[in-house]
């Protein structure tokens, strides 16, 4: 049972690229879960100068930000490992790394809904 999910930058941009209601989809798929964002993801989004990245930063502000000394995907993996959490992403390289760690992956399918790895 998943009780915590970690969002990467890709996951925070999904609602603005695909019109996805992230909270509703996470609730549909997993029930009530804690949603966290690694500080490395906030840094990554802050360095992007796009409308989606700015919107993603606004969305990220509603979730708990978890400090990590690592950057980028390593920060996501660090937080996921410490919290034994699922990772929400569509980034293929990150999915492969999360799978190697034996943690669940939640990804977007058909640009419409979220699925857990193996579904």
C-alpha positions in Angstrom: 0.0 0.0 0.0 1.4 3.4 -1.0 0.9 6.2 1.6 3.3 8.7 0.2 4.2 9.9 -3.3 7.1 12.0 -4.6 6.5 14.3 -7.5 9.2 15.0 -10.0 9.2 18.1 -12.2 7.6 16.2 -15.0 4.7 15.2 -12.7 4.1 18.8 -11.7 4.0 20.0 -15.3 1.5 17.2 -16.4 -1.6 19.1 -15.3 -0.7 22.0 -17.5 0.4 19.9 -20.5 -2.5 17.5 -20.4 -5.3 19.1 -18.4 -4.9 16.4 -15.7 -6.3 17.0 -12.2 -3.3 15.6 -10.4 -4.9 15.4 -6.9 -8.1 13.8 -8.2 -6.1 11.2 -10.2 -3.8 10.4 -7.3 -6.9 10.0 -5.0 -8.6 7.8 -7.6 -5.6 5.6 -8.0 -4.2 5.4 -4.5 -6.8 6.9 -2.1 -5.5 9.4 0.4 -1.8 9.8 0.1 0.8 12.3 1.3 2.3 14.2 -1.6 5.8 15.6 -1.3 8.1 17.5 -3.6 11.9 17.3 -3.3 13.7 20.7 -3.0 15.8 19.6 -6.0 12.6 19.7 -8.1 11.8 23.2 -6.9 15.3 24.2 -8.0 14.9 22.5 -11.4 11.5 24.2 -12.1 12.9 27.6 -10.9 15.6 27.4 -13.6 13.1 26.8 -16.4 11.6 29.9 -18.0 8.3 28.5 -19.3 4.7 29.2 -18.5 4.3 25.5 -17.5 7.2 25.6 -15.1 5.9 28.7 -13.4 2.5 27.1 -13.1 4.1 23.9 -11.8 6.0 26.0 -9.1 2.6 27.4 -8.0 1.2 23.9 -7.8 4.2 22.6 -5.9 3.6 25.2 -3.2 0.6 23.3 -2.0 2.7 20.2 -1.1 5.3 19.6 1.5 8.8 20.4 0.2 11.4 17.9 1.4 15.0 18.9 1.7 17.7 16.9 -0.1 21.3 17.6 -0.7 21.2 15.9 -4.1 20.2 17.5 -7.4 17.6 16.6 -10.1 16.6 12.9 -10.3 19.0 12.0 -7.6 17.1 14.2 -5.2 13.8 12.6 -6.2 15.4 9.1 -5.6 16.8 10.2 -2.3 13.5 11.5 -1.0 11.6 8.4 -2.3 14.0 6.0 -0.7 13.9 7.9 2.7 10.1 7.9 2.7 9.6 4.5 1.0 7.4 6.4 -1.4 6.1 5.9 -5.0 7.5 8.3 -7.6 5.1 10.1 -10.0 6.9 10.7 -13.3 6.8 10.0 -17.0 10.6 10.4 -17.3 11.8 7.0 -18.7 15.3 7.2 -17.2 13.9 8.0 -13.8 11.3 5.2 -14.1 14.2 2.8 -14.8 16.1 3.9 -11.7 13.0 3.8 -9.5 12.2 0.3 -10.7 15.8 -0.8 -9.9 15.2 0.5 -6.3 12.1 -1.6 -6.1 9.8 1.4 -5.5 6.5 1.9 -7.2 6.1 4.2 -10.2 3.0 6.2 -11.0 2.9 7.5 -14.6 0.6 9.0 -17.1 -1.2 6.7 -19.5 -2.7 7.9 -22.8 -2.3 11.5 -21.7 -5.5 11.1 -19.6 -5.0 9.2 -16.4 -2.5 7.8 -13.9 -1.5 4.2 -13.5 0.8 2.4 -11.1 3.7 0.4 -12.5 2.6 -3.0 -13.7 -0.9 -1.9 -14.4 
